[in-house]
Amino acid sequence: MHQAQGYTVVADVVDHIVPHKGDHKLFWDPSNHQALCKQCHDGHKQRLEKTGAMSGCSLDGVPIDPDHHWLKGKGG
């Protein structure tokens, strides 16, 4: 998530890209894993799963959510 914002931090959580909801095959599928820092996992990722919207912006101040209303009509 930091990489989408233009910088890198140390990741300390293995996150499931698609929530596994008890599905062991999906839980252990390495293609469903991504490295996140704890702050993003516990904040941004949870918000994304609940609302469908990605929070945050790039270092230039541009929202990283391609569906953000500021980007509508601007080519995202």
N, C-alpha and C positions, 0 to 999 in steps of 0.2 A: 504494500500500500504506500509506503514511503517512496518506493521507486517510481510509482505513478505521479508522485508529487515532485520528483526531480532530485531526490537524495536518498542515501542509504543509511540504515542503522542496523545494529546487531539484532538478529531475530532470536527469540528464545521460546517460541511456541510453534508447534506443528498444528496447523489449522486444516480443517476439512473444507475444501472449496464448496462442495455440495454437502449440506448437513446430512450425516449418515442416519440419524434417527433410529439407531439400533441395528442397522443393516451391517453385519460384520464384513461382508465383501466390500462394501463401499468404505467402511472404516479403515480397512487395511490396504486399499487400492492406492499405490504411490502416485498415480496420476491425479488423485483427488486431494493431494497434500500440497500445502504451501507454507512457507516460513513467514511468520509475523512476529512483531514485537508484542509483548503482553498488552501494552496500552492500546494498540490497534485491534488486537484480538478481542479484548474486553470492552472496547468502545465502538470504534468505527465498524467493525465486522458485525457486532451484535445489532447495531442500528441498521446496517444494510439488510440483514436478514429480517428485521421486523418491519422496516418501512419500504425497502426496495430502492432506497436512495443512498448514494455514496456521498459521504461528507468530506469536506476538505477542499483545498485548492493547491495548485502548483506554486512554485516559488514566484511566478509572475502574477499570482493572484487570480488565476483562471480556475473556476470550479472543475474538479476532476470528474464529476458525474456528467457523462455525455448527455443526459436528459435534463440537466439543470436549465431552468427557464432563461438564464442569462445567455445560454449558448444557442437557444432556439433561433433558427434563421441565420446563424453565423458559421455554419459548417462544422461545429463542434470541435 
